[in-house]
Amino acid sequence: MKFQKDKILHFTACLIPSLIGWYGVTFAAGLAIGKEYGDSKATGNYWSWEDLLADGLGIVIGLAINYLIF
């Protein structure tokens, strides 16, 4: 359950800023990579490619929604 909730949070955290367009995509990508870098340096935590995949999906879907609306 925790695994799914974490991925949903990653997805949502990147989807929302991506809705505003390319500036939001840049912000979301930086946020995603920065978060994973921080996780990789924290004791007891690790770099997660699955988290980055959830982030990427949020970015792609947010940008697609932006293009459909505008």
Secondary structure as UniProt FT lines:
FT   HELIX           2..18
FT   TURN            19..20
FT   HELIX           22..41
FT   TURN            43..44
FT   HELIX           49..69
//
